[in-house]
Amino acid sequence: MDDDVAAALARLCERARRERPAVPVDDDALAQHARRHAGEAPRADTIDALCAGDLALALACAGGDGAALAVLDGELARVATLAVRGLRGSDAERDETLQEVRAKLLVGDGARAPRIADYAGRGDLARWLKATVVRTYLNRVRGVRREVAVDDALVFERLMAPELEPELAFLKRRYGAEIKAAVGEALAELPDAQKVLLRHRFVDELTVDEIAGLHRVHRATVHRWLADARDRLRARIEELLRARLGLDTADLDSVLRVVASQLDVSLVRVLG
């Protein structure tokens, strides 16, 4: 083993003990686990970037350690409460989702380790847990509700939040109701998959990498999906406003600048 990599693995174990004092750390097991997630040719800087304490916690939970499981259960309950309430889910739905996530993450099937061992330490465990909770919740309610219980208006407000220059601010005040109605209708007409994608990104505030993990695709695919959803949304908004406002080309173009400016700035701010 490269000396730099060996030193990085030793530092990883030391950091894990400092960050998670309640979790037992087996140096050899944690080093092997980290190397497995770091790839075939791990580098010292890659290992140093791992979330050591979270990785140790996940490994200990996969091994059935009682202290580690207690720590994880507390964090999972907190994450599930915030995530499900953020999606307007009930306490009962939260409890059902939490139970399903516990089973999914902590129960192996004999052929493979529990899924908690899939956590690679490349981002906070809490965000990884949130992605799992959100996906589980959405899968549960998809068969019960026609749509996920989040107002389309909430997505609109997130997308239209940034400050406007004075001219565009005036147009937003004058045509705000019509713009909002057009955005709401355009959102309602989007395919369910695109609406869920926008909610993941702007309401649940999942990162592109987390969404890619949910769908098991490359992050470039998620970027393309988001661009397609945005373009479709903007095109439909333009079509609706063109038909309803009866403005001349110059005035309509100014109104469309309100929409385009707000959507583009929001996407750059959140994705960038």
LUMVEX-390858 format. One record per residue: residue number from 1; x negated, y, z of N, C-alpha, C in turn; residue in one letter. Coordinates in nm, 3 decimals, padded with zeros to 5 digits. Layout:
NODE_n_n_X_n_Y_n_Z_ca_X_ca_Y_ca_Z_c_X_c_Y_c_Z_res
NODE_NUM_X_Y_Z_X_Y_Z_X_Y_Z_A
...
***
This chain:
NODE_n_n_X_n_Y_n_Z_ca_X_ca_Y_ca_Z_c_X_c_Y_c_Z_res
NODE_1_-00.085_-00.120_00.000_00.000_00.000_00.000_-00.088_00.125_00.000_M
NODE_2_-00.049_00.225_-00.077_-00.123_00.351_-00.081_-00.129_00.413_00.058_D
NODE_3_-00.245_00.468_00.094_-00.261_00.524_00.228_-00.164_00.639_00.253_D
NODE_4_-00.142_00.723_00.152_-00.050_00.835_00.169_00.092_00.786_00.193_D
NODE_5_00.131_00.681_00.124_00.265_00.625_00.143_00.277_00.564_00.282_V
NODE_6_00.174_00.492_00.325_00.175_00.431_00.459_00.187_00.539_00.566_A
NODE_7_00.115_00.649_00.547_00.122_00.758_00.645_00.261_00.822_00.644_A
NODE_8_00.318_00.836_00.526_00.453_00.893_00.517_00.556_00.804_00.584_A
NODE_9_00.541_00.674_00.570_00.633_00.580_00.636_00.619_00.588_00.788_L
NODE_10_00.496_00.603_00.835_00.475_00.618_00.979_00.541_00.747_01.029_A
NODE_11_00.527_00.854_00.951_00.593_00.980_00.989_00.744_00.965_00.989_R
NODE_12_00.793_00.889_00.893_00.938_00.864_00.885_00.990_00.801_01.014_L
NODE_13_00.920_00.700_01.061_00.963_00.632_01.183_00.956_00.724_01.304_C
NODE_14_00.853_00.808_01.310_00.842_00.904_01.420_00.957_01.004_01.417_E
NODE_15_00.988_01.053_01.297_01.099_01.148_01.284_01.231_01.084_01.321_R
NODE_16_01.248_00.958_01.283_01.374_00.888_01.314_01.395_00.881_01.465_A
NODE_17_01.289_00.854_01.540_01.301_00.847_01.686_01.336_00.983_01.746_R
NODE_18_01.277_01.089_01.691_01.306_01.223_01.743_01.448_01.265_01.708_R
NODE_19_01.491_01.236_01.586_01.621_01.282_01.540_01.737_01.199_01.595_E
NODE_20_01.710_01.070_01.621_01.817_00.981_01.671_01.765_00.903_01.790_R
NODE_21_01.747_00.970_01.904_01.689_00.902_02.021_01.775_00.787_02.074_P
NODE_22_01.904_00.789_02.046_01.991_00.683_02.096_01.990_00.559_02.006_A
NODE_23_01.922_00.567_01.892_01.923_00.457_01.796_01.789_00.383_01.801_V
NODE_24_01.791_00.252_01.819_01.666_00.176_01.819_01.602_00.176_01.680_P
NODE_25_01.471_00.194_01.675_01.400_00.198_01.547_01.299_00.085_01.541_V
NODE_26_01.315_-00.004_01.447_01.217_-00.109_01.416_01.132_-00.055_01.302_D
NODE_27_01.006_-00.023_01.333_00.920_00.043_01.234_00.909_-00.036_01.103_D
NODE_28_00.884_-00.166_01.116_00.867_-00.247_00.995_00.995_-00.252_00.912_D
NODE_29_01.107_-00.271_00.981_01.235_-00.280_00.909_01.271_-00.148_00.844_A
NODE_30_01.249_-00.037_00.916_01.282_00.093_00.861_01.191_00.127_00.743_L
NODE_31_01.063_00.094_00.755_00.969_00.120_00.645_01.008_00.041_00.521_A
NODE_32_01.043_-00.085_00.541_01.085_-00.168_00.427_01.213_-00.114_00.365_Q
NODE_33_01.305_-00.071_00.449_01.432_-00.017_00.402_01.409_00.111_00.322_H
NODE_34_01.322_00.197_00.373_01.292_00.323_00.304_01.224_00.297_00.170_A
NODE_35_01.133_00.201_00.166_01.065_00.169_00.041_01.164_00.115_-00.062_R
NODE_36_01.261_00.039_-00.017_01.361_-00.016_-00.110_01.441_00.096_-00.174_R
NODE_37_01.476_00.198_-00.096_01.555_00.308_-00.150_01.470_00.410_-00.224_H
NODE_38_01.339_00.409_-00.201_01.252_00.508_-00.265_01.211_00.467_-00.406_A
NODE_39_01.241_00.345_-00.447_01.210_00.300_-00.583_01.088_00.211_-00.589_G
NODE_40_01.058_00.166_-00.710_00.950_00.070_-00.728_00.813_00.129_-00.698_E
NODE_41_00.796_00.257_-00.722_00.666_00.321_-00.697_00.688_00.442_-00.606_A
NODE_42_00.715_00.418_-00.478_00.746_00.529_-00.387_00.627_00.623_-00.369_P
NODE_43_00.657_00.752_-00.355_00.554_00.851_-00.331_00.571_00.906_-00.190_R
NODE_44_00.463_00.959_-00.135_00.467_01.012_00.000_00.567_01.127_00.011_A
NODE_45_00.569_01.217_-00.091_00.661_01.331_-00.083_00.807_01.287_-00.089_D
NODE_46_00.834_01.179_-00.164_00.970_01.126_-00.170_01.014_01.072_-00.035_T
NODE_47_00.924_01.002_00.032_00.955_00.946_00.164_00.970_01.057_00.267_I
NODE_48_00.883_01.158_00.259_00.892_01.270_00.354_01.023_01.346_00.341_D
NODE_49_01.085_01.340_00.224_01.211_01.412_00.200_01.333_01.336_00.251_A
NODE_50_01.317_01.210_00.290_01.431_01.131_00.336_01.481_01.180_00.471_L
NODE_51_01.611_01.164_00.495_01.671_01.197_00.625_01.644_01.079_00.719_C
NODE_52_01.534_01.089_00.792_01.483_00.974_00.868_01.582_00.923_00.972_A
NODE_53_01.635_01.014_01.053_01.726_00.971_01.158_01.852_00.908_01.104_G
NODE_54_01.907_00.968_01.000_02.029_00.913_00.940_02.002_00.777_00.877_D
NODE_55_01.885_00.763_00.814_01.850_00.635_00.752_01.836_00.526_00.858_L
NODE_56_01.773_00.560_00.970_01.758_00.464_01.079_01.893_00.426_01.138_A
NODE_57_01.982_00.525_01.151_02.116_00.497_01.204_02.191_00.401_01.112_L
NODE_58_02.187_00.426_00.983_02.256_00.340_00.888_02.201_00.199_00.891_A
NODE_59_02.069_00.187_00.898_02.007_00.055_00.903_02.046_-00.020_01.028_L
NODE_60_02.044_00.049_01.143_02.082_-00.016_01.269_02.228_-00.059_01.267_A
NODE_61_02.314_00.023_01.207_02.456_-00.014_01.197_02.474_-00.136_01.108_C
NODE_62_02.399_-00.142_00.999_02.408_-00.258_00.911_02.367_-00.385_00.984_A
NODE_63_02.278_-00.369_01.082_02.235_-00.483_01.162_02.324_-00.513_01.280_G
NODE_64_02.429_-00.433_01.301_02.525_-00.459_01.407_02.485_-00.407_01.544_G
NODE_65_02.390_-00.315_01.553_02.349_-00.262_01.683_02.463_-00.182_01.747_D
NODE_66_02.494_-00.215_01.872_02.608_-00.154_01.939_02.593_-00.005_01.960_G
NODE_67_02.475_00.040_02.003_02.454_00.183_02.028_02.466_00.262_01.898_A
NODE_68_02.408_00.210_01.792_02.415_00.278_01.663_02.558_00.284_01.612_A
NODE_69_02.632_00.175_01.629_02.771_00.172_01.583_02.856_00.274_01.658_L
NODE_70_02.828_00.293_01.786_02.902_00.393_01.864_02.875_00.533_01.813_A
NODE_71_02.749_00.562_01.781_02.713_00.693_01.727_02.782_00.715_01.592_V
NODE_72_02.774_00.616_01.505_02.835_00.628_01.373_02.986_00.646_01.383_L
NODE_73_03.049_00.574_01.474_03.194_00.582_01.485_03.238_00.723_01.523_D
NODE_74_03.162_00.787_01.613_03.195_00.923_01.650_03.181_01.019_01.534_G
NODE_75_03.074_01.003_01.457_03.054_01.092_01.343_03.156_01.065_01.234_E
NODE_76_03.188_00.939_01.213_03.285_00.905_01.109_03.423_00.959_01.144_L
NODE_77_03.461_00.952_01.272_03.591_01.005_01.313_03.598_01.155_01.291_A
NODE_78_03.490_01.226_01.321_03.488_01.371_01.300_03.500_01.405_01.152_R
NODE_79_03.422_01.335_01.070_03.424_01.362_00.926_03.562_01.330_00.868_V
NODE_80_03.619_01.218_00.909_03.750_01.178_00.855_03.858_01.277_00.893_A
NODE_81_03.854_01.329_01.014_03.954_01.427_01.057_03.947_01.552_00.971_T
NODE_82_03.827_01.604_00.951_03.811_01.725_00.871_03.849_01.702_00.725_L
NODE_83_03.805_01.588_00.669_03.828_01.562_00.527_03.975_01.539_00.497_A
NODE_84_04.042_01.456_00.575_04.182_01.423_00.547_04.272_01.543_00.575_V
NODE_85_04.243_01.617_00.681_04.323_01.737_00.707_04.302_01.840_00.596_R
NODE_86_04.180_01.847_00.544_04.152_01.938_00.433_04.230_01.903_00.309_G
NODE_87_04.268_01.777_00.295_04.349_01.732_00.182_04.498_01.727_00.217_L
NODE_88_04.532_01.792_00.328_04.671_01.799_00.375_04.727_01.663_00.412_R
NODE_89_04.642_01.571_00.453_04.689_01.441_00.496_04.735_01.444_00.641_G
NODE_90_04.819_01.350_00.678_04.871_01.343_00.814_04.772_01.271_00.904_S
NODE_91_04.797_01.278_01.036_04.712_01.206_01.130_04.721_01.056_01.108_D
NODE_92_04.840_01.009_01.072_04.856_00.866_01.045_04.773_00.824_00.924_A
NODE_93_04.773_00.908_00.821_04.692_00.878_00.702_04.543_00.883_00.734_E
NODE_94_04.506_00.976_00.821_04.367_00.981_00.865_04.327_00.852_00.936_R
NODE_95_04.412_00.805_01.027_04.381_00.683_01.102_04.372_00.562_01.009_D
NODE_96_04.463_00.554_00.913_04.460_00.443_00.818_04.335_00.448_00.731_E
NODE_97_04.301_00.568_00.687_04.181_00.585_00.605_04.056_00.551_00.685_T
NODE_98_04.052_00.596_00.809_03.937_00.569_00.895_03.919_00.420_00.917_L
NODE_99_04.028_00.349_00.940_04.020_00.205_00.959_03.967_00.136_00.834_Q
NODE_100_04.015_00.180_00.718_03.970_00.119_00.593_03.822_00.148_00.567_E
NODE_101_03.781_00.271_00.595_03.640_00.307_00.575_03.549_00.228_00.668_V
NODE_102_03.590_00.213_00.794_03.510_00.132_00.887_03.489_-00.008_00.832_R
NODE_103_03.597_-00.070_00.785_03.586_-00.206_00.733_03.498_-00.208_00.608_A
NODE_104_03.515_-00.109_00.522_03.439_-00.104_00.397_03.290_-00.089_00.423_K
NODE_105_03.255_-00.005_00.521_03.114_00.024_00.545_03.044_-00.077_00.635_L
NODE_106_03.117_-00.137_00.727_03.052_-00.213_00.833_03.073_-00.364_00.827_L
NODE_107_03.156_-00.410_00.736_03.181_-00.554_00.727_03.121_-00.606_00.596_V
NODE_108_03.024_-00.696_00.608_02.967_-00.759_00.490_03.057_-00.870_00.440_G
NODE_109_03.025_-00.920_00.321_03.107_-01.028_00.265_03.032_-01.159_00.254_D
NODE_110_02.918_-01.167_00.323_02.838_-01.289_00.317_02.736_-01.286_00.205_G
NODE_111_02.775_-01.232_00.091_02.684_-01.227_-00.023_02.593_-01.104_-00.018_A
NODE_112_02.635_-01.003_00.055_02.557_-00.880_00.063_02.575_-00.814_00.198_R
NODE_113_02.484_-00.722_00.231_02.490_-00.652_00.358_02.608_-00.554_00.358_A
NODE_114_02.650_-00.508_00.476_02.755_-00.405_00.479_02.714_-00.283_00.396_P
NODE_115_02.812_-00.213_00.344_02.784_-00.103_00.252_02.710_00.013_00.318_R
NODE_116_02.714_00.024_00.449_02.640_00.131_00.515_02.493_00.122_00.481_I
NODE_117_02.445_00.001_00.448_02.305_-00.016_00.410_02.274_00.047_00.275_A
NODE_118_02.378_00.084_00.197_02.356_00.149_00.067_02.317_00.295_00.083_D
NODE_119_02.341_00.352_00.202_02.301_00.491_00.224_02.149_00.500_00.208_Y
NODE_120_02.104_00.590_00.118_01.963_00.595_00.079_01.883_00.702_00.149_A
NODE_121_01.948_00.785_00.231_01.873_00.886_00.306_01.834_01.008_00.226_G
NODE_122_01.889_01.024_00.105_01.849_01.138_00.022_01.937_01.261_00.045_R
NODE_123_02.030_01.253_00.133_02.114_01.366_00.172_02.173_01.334_00.308_G
NODE_124_02.232_01.434_00.373_02.288_01.412_00.506_02.387_01.297_00.507_D
NODE_125_02.379_01.215_00.610_02.472_01.104_00.623_02.616_01.154_00.632_L
NODE_126_02.636_01.268_00.697_02.772_01.321_00.712_02.835_01.347_00.576_A
NODE_127_02.759_01.400_00.481_02.814_01.426_00.348_02.842_01.295_00.274_R
NODE_128_02.756_01.197_00.294_02.776_01.065_00.233_02.903_01.002_00.289_W
NODE_129_02.923_01.014_00.420_03.044_00.961_00.482_03.167_01.036_00.431_L
NODE_130_03.155_01.168_00.415_03.268_01.247_00.366_03.310_01.200_00.228_K
NODE_131_03.212_01.176_00.141_03.244_01.130_00.007_03.318_00.998_00.012_A
NODE_132_03.276_00.908_00.100_03.342_00.779_00.114_03.484_00.795_00.167_T
NODE_133_03.502_00.881_00.266_03.634_00.905_00.322_03.728_00.965_00.218_V
NODE_134_03.680_01.065_00.144_03.765_01.131_00.045_03.808_01.033_-00.063_V
NODE_135_03.714_00.954_-00.112_03.749_00.858_-00.216_03.849_00.756_-00.164_R
NODE_136_03.828_00.706_-00.042_03.920_00.608_00.015_04.059_00.667_00.033_T
NODE_137_04.064_00.790_00.083_04.193_00.855_00.104_04.266_00.874_-00.029_Y
NODE_138_04.196_00.925_-00.129_04.259_00.949_-00.258_04.309_00.820_-00.320_L
NODE_139_04.233_00.712_-00.306_04.277_00.583_-00.359_04.401_00.533_-00.286_N
NODE_140_04.410_00.564_-00.156_04.527_00.519_-00.079_04.652_00.593_-00.121_R
NODE_141_04.641_00.726_-00.134_04.763_00.804_-00.160_04.801_00.804_-00.307_V
NODE_142_04.711_00.766_-00.394_04.740_00.771_-00.537_04.858_00.683_-00.572_R
NODE_143_04.872_00.572_-00.502_04.983_00.482_-00.531_05.113_00.524_-00.464_G
NODE_144_05.104_00.622_-00.370_05.222_00.664_-00.297_05.275_00.797_-00.348_V
NODE_145_05.181_00.888_-00.379_05.219_01.020_-00.426_05.181_01.034_-00.573_R
NODE_146_05.259_01.112_-00.644_05.226_01.134_-00.784_05.099_01.215_-00.798_R
NODE_147_05.076_01.307_-00.701_04.955_01.388_-00.704_04.899_01.394_-00.564_E
NODE_148_04.770_01.429_-00.555_04.708_01.448_-00.424_04.771_01.570_-00.359_V
NODE_149_04.793_01.563_-00.227_04.866_01.669_-00.159_04.778_01.789_-00.129_A
NODE_150_04.738_01.859_-00.232_04.669_01.986_-00.218_04.734_02.082_-00.316_V
NODE_151_04.774_02.201_-00.268_04.840_02.296_-00.356_04.750_02.335_-00.471_D
NODE_152_04.807_02.338_-00.594_04.732_02.392_-00.707_04.694_02.537_-00.680_D
NODE_153_04.776_02.608_-00.602_04.746_02.747_-00.570_04.615_02.759_-00.493_A
NODE_154_04.583_02.658_-00.412_04.458_02.662_-00.336_04.339_02.654_-00.431_L
NODE_155_04.349_02.569_-00.533_04.243_02.563_-00.633_04.233_02.698_-00.704_V
NODE_156_04.347_02.757_-00.739_04.347_02.888_-00.805_04.276_02.992_-00.720_F
NODE_157_04.307_02.997_-00.591_04.245_03.098_-00.506_04.095_03.077_-00.495_E
NODE_158_04.051_02.951_-00.491_03.907_02.924_-00.486_03.839_02.970_-00.614_R
NODE_159_03.905_02.945_-00.728_03.844_02.981_-00.856_03.847_03.131_-00.881_L
NODE_160_03.946_03.200_-00.827_03.965_03.341_-00.857_03.915_03.430_-00.744_M
NODE_161_03.829_03.379_-00.657_03.791_03.452_-00.536_03.694_03.567_-00.555_A
NODE_162_03.593_03.562_-00.644_03.490_03.665_-00.645_03.544_03.806_-00.673_P
NODE_163_03.465_03.906_-00.632_03.503_04.045_-00.654_03.496_04.079_-00.803_E
NODE_164_03.585_04.170_-00.845_03.591_04.211_-00.985_03.541_04.355_-00.999_L
NODE_165_03.491_04.387_-01.120_03.460_04.525_-01.150_03.592_04.603_-01.157_E
NODE_166_03.590_04.735_-01.139_03.715_04.813_-01.127_03.815_04.790_-01.239_P
NODE_167_03.769_04.789_-01.365_03.863_04.773_-01.476_03.936_04.639_-01.467_E
NODE_168_03.858_04.534_-01.441_03.920_04.402_-01.433_04.006_04.390_-01.307_L
NODE_169_03.965_04.455_-01.199_04.045_04.451_-01.077_04.182_04.516_-01.101_A
NODE_170_04.184_04.626_-01.178_04.311_04.691_-01.213_04.400_04.596_-01.292_F
NODE_171_04.341_04.528_-01.391_04.420_04.435_-01.472_04.470_04.319_-01.390_L
NODE_172_04.390_04.273_-01.296_04.435_04.163_-01.211_04.554_04.206_-01.127_K
NODE_173_04.549_04.332_-01.073_04.662_04.381_-00.995_04.787_04.393_-01.082_R
NODE_174_04.769_04.444_-01.204_04.885_04.468_-01.291_04.946_04.338_-01.342_R
NODE_175_04.859_04.244_-01.381_04.909_04.119_-01.440_04.880_03.998_-01.351_Y
NODE_176_04.854_04.026_-01.223_04.817_03.917_-01.133_04.919_03.805_-01.125_G
NODE_177_05.048_03.843_-01.119_05.152_03.741_-01.107_05.157_03.653_-01.231_A
NODE_178_05.146_03.717_-01.348_05.149_03.641_-01.473_05.025_03.551_-01.486_E
NODE_179_04.910_03.606_-01.446_04.786_03.527_-01.453_04.796_03.406_-01.359_I
NODE_180_04.843_03.433_-01.238_04.852_03.324_-01.140_04.949_03.217_-01.188_K
NODE_181_05.063_03.260_-01.245_05.160_03.163_-01.296_05.101_03.080_-01.409_A
NODE_182_05.025_03.146_-01.497_04.964_03.075_-01.610_04.860_02.975_-01.560_A
NODE_183_04.780_03.018_-01.462_04.679_02.927_-01.407_04.747_02.808_-01.339_V
NODE_184_04.852_02.836_-01.262_04.923_02.727_-01.195_04.982_02.628_-01.294_G
NODE_185_05.042_02.680_-01.401_05.101_02.591_-01.501_04.993_02.513_-01.574_E
NODE_186_04.883_02.581_-01.607_04.774_02.512_-01.676_04.714_02.404_-01.588_A
NODE_187_04.699_02.432_-01.460_04.648_02.330_-01.367_04.743_02.211_-01.360_L
NODE_188_04.873_02.240_-01.352_04.971_02.132_-01.342_04.969_02.042_-01.465_A
NODE_189_04.932_02.099_-01.581_04.932_02.021_-01.705_04.803_01.941_-01.724_E
NODE_190_04.701_01.969_-01.645_04.578_01.893_-01.660_04.603_01.745_-01.628_L
NODE_191_04.531_01.655_-01.691_04.539_01.513_-01.652_04.502_01.497_-01.505_P
NODE_192_04.562_01.399_-01.441_04.536_01.378_-01.298_04.387_01.364_-01.268_D
NODE_193_04.315_01.296_-01.356_04.171_01.275_-01.331_04.097_01.408_-01.325_A
NODE_194_04.135_01.503_-01.411_04.067_01.632_-01.410_04.108_01.715_-01.289_Q
NODE_195_04.234_01.704_-01.247_04.277_01.776_-01.126_04.203_01.723_-01.003_K
NODE_196_04.191_01.590_-00.994_04.118_01.532_-00.882_03.972_01.577_-00.884_V
NODE_197_03.914_01.584_-01.004_03.775_01.628_-01.016_03.758_01.771_-00.965_L
NODE_198_03.849_01.861_-01.005_03.841_01.999_-00.959_03.861_02.009_-00.809_L
NODE_199_03.951_01.928_-00.757_03.972_01.930_-00.612_03.848_01.879_-00.538_R
NODE_200_03.787_01.773_-00.591_03.661_01.725_-00.532_03.561_01.839_-00.522_H
NODE_201_03.549_01.915_-00.631_03.441_02.014_-00.638_03.471_02.140_-00.560_R
NODE_202_03.596_02.194_-00.573_03.626_02.325_-00.517_03.702_02.321_-00.385_F
NODE_203_03.780_02.217_-00.361_03.854_02.208_-00.236_03.778_02.123_-00.134_V
NODE_204_03.735_02.005_-00.175_03.659_01.917_-00.086_03.513_01.961_-00.075_D
NODE_205_03.469_02.043_-00.170_03.332_02.096_-00.173_03.227_01.985_-00.179_E
NODE_206_03.257_01.881_-00.255_03.159_01.777_-00.279_03.057_01.826_-00.382_L
NODE_207_02.933_01.781_-00.367_02.830_01.818_-00.464_02.848_01.733_-00.590_T
NODE_208_02.779_01.776_-00.697_02.783_01.699_-00.821_02.730_01.558_-00.798_V
NODE_209_02.623_01.546_-00.718_02.568_01.414_-00.691_02.666_01.327_-00.613_D
NODE_210_02.739_01.386_-00.519_02.837_01.308_-00.442_02.951_01.261_-00.532_E
NODE_211_02.996_01.348_-00.622_03.102_01.306_-00.715_03.050_01.196_-00.805_I
NODE_212_02.925_01.210_-00.850_02.866_01.104_-00.933_02.861_00.973_-00.857_A
NODE_213_02.829_00.979_-00.727_02.828_00.858_-00.646_02.965_00.796_-00.631_G
NODE_214_03.068_00.881_-00.618_03.204_00.830_-00.606_03.245_00.751_-00.729_L
NODE_215_03.207_00.802_-00.845_03.251_00.740_-00.971_03.145_00.648_-01.032_H
NODE_216_03.029_00.641_-00.966_02.919_00.555_-01.012_02.879_00.588_-01.156_R
NODE_217_02.858_00.718_-01.178_02.812_00.766_-01.307_02.693_00.857_-01.284_V
NODE_218_02.626_00.895_-01.392_02.513_00.986_-01.382_02.565_01.128_-01.356_H
NODE_219_02.484_01.208_-01.287_02.526_01.345_-01.255_02.554_01.426_-01.382_R
NODE_220_02.483_01.395_-01.492_02.507_01.466_-01.618_02.649_01.441_-01.667_A
NODE_221_02.700_01.322_-01.641_02.838_01.290_-01.680_02.936_01.377_-01.601_T
NODE_222_02.909_01.397_-01.472_02.996_01.482_-01.391_02.991_01.627_-01.439_V
NODE_223_02.872_01.675_-01.473_02.863_01.810_-01.529_02.949_01.823_-01.655_H
NODE_224_02.945_01.721_-01.740_03.025_01.724_-01.863_03.174_01.721_-01.831_R
NODE_225_03.212_01.637_-01.735_03.352_01.631_-01.695_03.400_01.766_-01.645_W
NODE_226_03.320_01.829_-01.559_03.358_01.959_-01.504_03.370_02.064_-01.614_L
NODE_227_03.276_02.063_-01.707_03.281_02.159_-01.818_03.405_02.135_-01.903_A
NODE_228_03.436_02.009_-01.929_03.555_01.977_-02.009_03.682_02.024_-01.938_D
NODE_229_03.689_02.000_-01.807_03.807_02.041_-01.731_03.821_02.193_-01.731_A
NODE_230_03.710_02.263_-01.711_03.713_02.409_-01.712_03.755_02.462_-01.848_R
NODE_231_03.696_02.408_-01.954_03.728_02.456_-02.089_03.875_02.432_-02.123_D
NODE_232_03.925_02.315_-02.086_04.065_02.284_-02.114_04.157_02.378_-02.036_R
NODE_233_04.120_02.404_-01.911_04.200_02.493_-01.827_04.202_02.634_-01.885_L
NODE_234_04.087_02.685_-01.922_04.080_02.821_-01.976_04.155_02.833_-02.109_R
NODE_235_04.142_02.733_-02.194_04.211_02.739_-02.323_04.362_02.742_-02.305_A
NODE_236_04.414_02.663_-02.211_04.558_02.660_-02.188_04.607_02.789_-02.124_R
NODE_237_04.527_02.845_-02.032_04.563_02.973_-01.973_04.572_03.081_-02.080_I
NODE_238_04.474_03.084_-02.169_04.475_03.181_-02.278_04.599_03.164_-02.365_E
NODE_239_04.634_03.041_-02.396_04.752_03.014_-02.480_04.879_03.065_-02.413_E
NODE_240_04.892_03.040_-02.282_05.011_03.082_-02.210_05.021_03.233_-02.200_L
NODE_241_04.911_03.300_-02.169_04.913_03.445_-02.157_04.937_03.513_-02.291_L
NODE_242_04.881_03.458_-02.394_04.900_03.514_-02.528_05.049_03.511_-02.565_R
NODE_243_05.116_03.403_-02.527_05.258_03.389_-02.562_05.349_03.475_-02.475_A
NODE_244_05.307_03.503_-02.351_05.399_03.566_-02.256_05.381_03.716_-02.238_R
NODE_245_05.262_03.768_-02.255_05.239_03.909_-02.222_05.272_04.003_-02.335_L
NODE_246_05.266_03.955_-02.459_05.298_04.041_-02.572_05.206_04.160_-02.587_G
NODE_247_05.082_04.146_-02.549_04.986_04.256_-02.557_04.916_04.255_-02.692_L
NODE_248_04.862_04.372_-02.729_04.782_04.373_-02.850_04.650_04.302_-02.823_D
NODE_249_04.574_04.282_-02.926_04.453_04.200_-02.915_04.356_04.255_-02.812_T
NODE_250_04.334_04.386_-02.814_04.236_04.446_-02.723_04.278_04.428_-02.578_A
NODE_251_04.406_04.458_-02.548_04.453_04.445_-02.410_04.453_04.300_-02.364_D
NODE_252_04.495_04.210_-02.453_04.495_04.068_-02.417_04.353_04.019_-02.391_L
NODE_253_04.260_04.063_-02.473_04.120_04.024_-02.452_04.070_04.071_-02.316_D
NODE_254_04.115_04.188_-02.272_04.074_04.238_-02.140_04.132_04.152_-02.029_S
NODE_255_04.259_04.114_-02.045_04.321_04.026_-01.945_04.250_03.891_-01.941_V
NODE_256_04.218_03.841_-02.058_04.147_03.713_-02.064_04.008_03.723_-02.002_L
NODE_257_03.950_03.844_-02.007_03.822_03.863_-01.940_03.837_03.846_-01.790_R
NODE_258_03.952_03.885_-01.734_03.976_03.864_-01.592_03.967_03.716_-01.559_V
NODE_259_04.039_03.636_-01.639_04.039_03.492_-01.616_03.900_03.433_-01.638_V
NODE_260_03.840_03.466_-01.753_03.710_03.408_-01.787_03.605_03.449_-01.686_A
NODE_261_03.605_03.576_-01.646_03.506_03.624_-01.550_03.518_03.550_-01.418_S
NODE_262_03.640_03.535_-01.370_03.659_03.472_-01.240_03.625_03.324_-01.244_Q
NODE_263_03.669_03.253_-01.346_03.640_03.110_-01.356_03.490_03.087_-01.372_L
NODE_264_03.428_03.164_-01.460_03.285_03.143_-01.487_03.200_03.175_-01.365_D
NODE_265_03.230_03.289_-01.300_03.151_03.327_-01.182_03.166_03.224_-01.073_V
NODE_266_03.288_03.175_-01.053_03.311_03.075_-00.949_03.236_02.946_-00.979_S
NODE_267_03.240_02.901_-01.103_03.169_02.778_-01.139_03.019_02.794_-01.120_L
NODE_268_02.966_02.908_-01.162_02.822_02.931_-01.145_02.786_02.934_-00.997_V
NODE_269_02.869_03.004_-00.918_02.840_03.016_-00.776_02.842_02.881_-00.707_R
NODE_270_02.942_02.798_-00.735_02.956_02.671_-00.664_02.859_02.566_-00.719_V
NODE_271_02.851_02.555_-00.853_02.765_02.453_-00.912_02.619_02.492_-00.906_L
NODE_272_02.591_02.622_-00.908_02.451_02.665_-00.909_02.385_02.655_-00.776_G
***
